[in-house]
Amino acid sequence: MLISCRHSYRVPFVDSVNSINFISVPWEKDPITLLEKYPSIENNCGNGKCTIIDGDCLCSIVVSETPAYNSIPSRVAVLSLKVGAFNPSTFSDSTESYTLHESSNDEVKIFVLSPGNNIDHTSTIFEVTNEFGEVAFFKNLVSTITLGRTYSLRNPPSFMNLVRVELRDAEYEGKRCNF
């Protein structure tokens, strides 16, 4: 997958206003001029960080997913995670099932995909109660996008409320990813 780096140019088939999967990249800014320093032909595609193809700079995209925690996190730390999860009990009838691995004073419950797994897997699910008394589930996952060989940003956030799923949230999911 490639992304065009030139801010003023978008391929004709991308409608950044109505597209549900268009992502605007927050490029580094020059500290003096405050202009975005995105890869361009003028700066040799970010000094070679991206590739020149057909007179434009194109950056390769790599998505990496890593575990957020390797040991029991605090309730506050779990609530700072950005990737939600389904209740582990919903997997009980499938080929995959979760088991309660550990619990820390009932503040954080940790579910692992199989008895042999530890907390340090991206499939691990944490259960916590948020400040409103609602039970919430989060994956032990940090998802990062790297553009070219240097630029990185957090994978676009999810706006789905997994405690109370609503159609409105699904519609906003794609429209609010431009940051």
C-alpha positions, 0 to 999 in steps of 0.5 A: 500500500502506498500513500501520496505525500504531496499535500495539495495533490490527491489521486482523482478517485480519493474523495477526502470529504466523503471517504470513510477511510481517508487519513490525513497525515500530520507531517512534521512542521518547520519550527520557524515557518510552521509549514509542513515538512512532508516528502516532496520532489523539492526535498528529494522525497524527504531526503530519500525516506520515500520513493519518487514514482511518476514524478511524485513521492510515494511512501510505503506503509507498514502497520505494526501491532505490538503488545502494550503491556508485558505485566499487569497494568493499572486500571488507569493504564488500561483505560488509556489503551486505544483499541477496544475489544469484545467481551471474551465470553462472546468467543465461548461458542467459537473455535477460539476461547478466552480464559481468565488468566489473572485479576488485580484486586478486581480492578483489572481482569486479564483474559488470554486466548489459550491457557499457554499464553501470557499477558504479553500477547496482542490477543490478550483482553483486559476488563475494567470498570470505567469512571462511569461504572461501565464495564469496558474491554480493551485489547493489549495492543498498540497499533502504529503506522510507519510511512516511508522509513521514518514518519510514524503515527498512531493507527487511526482511533476507533470511535465505537463504544463497545459498551453501548454500540450504536449505528451513529458511532459506526458512521462516525468511525470513518468520518472522524479519522482525519486528524 
